[in-house]
Amino acid sequence: KVDQFNDLKGDLDSLIGGQNRVSNIVQYTSPKLAESVTLNAAFIPAEGTDVDQDGETEDGLADSISLSAVFDNKTFYAALAYDQNPLA
């Protein structure tokens, strides 16, 4: 896989935030439920430092939280996601 735009102006992250490549993420993906639904949850534990450089220390339970539900029955595919991301 090659990211042709990487972090250039054509990259999606230039238009909307939320691309954090962190190494300390906690993630859970459920087994497939009813043979078609998968649930995902992830969070980035708080660093206790000013990660986003806004002058305030990130000291909550999590710096970022992401949730999603995916429906895939081989005929239809749908996903619903939520991302609370103060780092963007």
TAJONOR-V293293 format. One line per field, one symbol per residue. ss: DSSP state (H for helix, E for strand, C for the rest). psi: psi as a letter, one per 30 degrees, with the letter a starting at -180 (. if undefined). A space follows every 50 residues. Layout:
ss->???
psi->???
//
This chain:
ss->CCCCCCCCCCCHHHCCCCCCCCCCEEEEECCCECCCEEEEEEEEECCCCC CCCCCCCCCCCEEEEEEEEEEECCCCEEEEEEEEECCC
psi->kkjffchlffkeffeklgjkilfhkkkkkllkkhgfkkkkkkljkkfgli eghgfkkjgaekfkkkklkkkjgfekkkkklkjjiff.
//
